[in-house]
Every structure is written in structure tokens, then in C-alpha cells.
Amino acid sequence: MKRFISLFITAVLLLAVVGTASAVDFQEELKKMATENAKGYIGPFSTAFGTAMNSGLYHTAKPHGMLGFDISFKFAVVTVPDDAQTFDFLMPTVSVPDPLNPGQTIDLDGNILFPDRENPTVFGEDEVDPFSITAESVRAAFEYVLVDIDSIMTQDEFNLWATGINWDDQLNAIPTMPRFPGIGFNALPLFMPQVSVGLIKKTEVMLRFMPKVKLNDDIDAGFIGIGIKHNLDQWLPIPLFPIDISAQYVWQSLTIGDLLKSGHSSFTVMASKKIGIGVSITPYIGMGFESSTLDVSYTIENPSNNPMLPADGTEIDFSLDGDNSFRMTGGVRFGLPFITLNADYSIGEYKTYSLGFGFSLR
């Protein structure tokens, strides 16, 4: 619960999963991983964060009139499915004393040595035990090298040789491999301010902006988003078309220190119908395509020189594409004079709940 509260407070400040006690843990755990495992660990964050950033972008298909505007605040919660809370950790090759050649070593496949390789992603469990290993898996790793790879022995020769080996002693020669915890909470909340202004030809521009805010002595974060919405039904050759139809494109970018940089885009076609004057209700729906990218850069921290981890000081840089693609949204806006409230639900790679509150002059 303490980790969740810390994460929630940070998200409200647009800092998402970085800058809290949980976030510091997440950052430090990431700095122990080589590229492929880091991708598995942080991959769901790329998708969830992209989904959150692309939420709450509209609450009606009708653009503001010329110089009409609204100032609103959007709150989104992205739920992370069970299959995105764990990933298979890729183990390194492990060098151990060679029983056949005293004074030499033999390289064993870490993925055979550690048969249970399930590790939490950033959204997974926050309390985990080290990866387990058994005498049987050590024997299987030797068998794979001596029989299947190098063909030093036949299967029968290996079986006979193996009866004279104390596999528990061989197990004790394998270094401990830590398992890396997540934040222990399977959702990502995010809070975003937003301003929209109407222009000519039923066109509206949107701005999301937060100047860089200091998270701690080493990290700051900030983001910007811009978008444009244009009414389409004004061009349809159907008189008195009963609903508003618009298309919207939005681009957003967020930077968190030197660790993470993310970019997001969304293209949506939406429809809505306002019912009532003064006090009104406006159902709206939208369908579209979205994408997100995450650039990650850090330096490996392995001061104890654990041979199972990457070498201390190794520079890691990689980019990830989120699994964001198609999204469907349905919601409703409640309008009072100069005040709007809205709520919607989106189905995409991850499910999203969004709330909005704003002041509007159309």
C-alpha cells in the first residue's frame, strides 16, 4: 500500500512511475539488467504509459467556435493485464569448474540451469526470492554441453559418468542470481492538464504542457503535447446531419531525466450528439490508431561484480515500441454553464478509464 500511495502521488504530478520510493526501486532495478531483460521488464510500461498519455484527448466531436476555449484536467487509469506482469528472464552463460579437466572451466547455459525464469515486469510483484536452481537442472546443463553440443560423450557414457558426480557440490559452485521486483501495483494512473482553443472552419487546437519539475537531485521530468481537431460533417453532402463528426491528431512527448524519453501519437475519428441546452448530456464515441515509443538510457550498476549480472559501468541504450495500435472509446459528457464533466472507457491493448473536469466557453 505504501508503494501504491507513493506511485499515485507521483502520477498526479505527471511523474508517473519515477521519483517515488517505488520509482527509485524501479530505476535501480533497471540499472542491473542487460538490454533484452530490460526490454522485458520495462516493455509493459511503454505500452501502459503510451495508453495513458493518449487518453482523455476529447469529450465531444464538436470543435469550439472561433476563439472558444476550454481548460480541463484529465485523469486516466490504465489497467495492466496479468500476462504483462511477468516475463521470461534470459540467463547469461555461467562458467564453472570443469570436472573433466581440473583447473579449467566449462560454460553452462543459464536458461537450463534456472528452469524457473519468470520475473516480474515493472508492474509485477514487489517482493520476490532469488531464482531457484536444483541439482537436476545442473546435471541437465552439463548433459546439454557434453552430449548435445560438444559431443564429448554419448548419452550412455554421460549417464555412467554422472553417477559418480556429486551434483550438490556442482550446484554450490553456481553464483546466486537475484530476481528483480516490480512496483507491486498493476495499474498506471496519470493526471494531465489540457487547453483547447477554436479557430476558423470548425477547427480546434489543443495543448498539453508541463514544464520540467525536479523529482530529486538527479532527475527532472516534463512533457508537451499538441493536437488539432477538425469537423468533418460540414463537408458531408447530407443536409441536417444529426451528429457531429470530427477527426483529431495528437502528438506528445515526455522526458524523465536522462533515463527515459517517450513519444506518443494518436489519430481518431469521433462522433457525438449534444442533448439539451444549458444543462446538457453529450454521448461520444471514437475509433482510431495510436502509437508510443520509449527511449531508455542508463549505466549498469554492479559494484559487487556479481558474475551473473552485466559488468559495472556498461552503457545501455535501446528503444521500445509500445504495443499500442487500435483503440475504441465510449463516454459521456455532462455540461453545465461554463463547466463540463466527462467519463469514458477505452478498449485497446490495455483497458483505460478516464475522467475529466473543465471550464468551457464555446
Order of alpha helices (4+ residues) and beta strands (2+ residues): alpha-alpha-alpha-beta-beta-beta-beta-alpha-beta-alpha-alpha-alpha-beta-beta-beta-beta-beta-beta-beta-beta-beta-beta
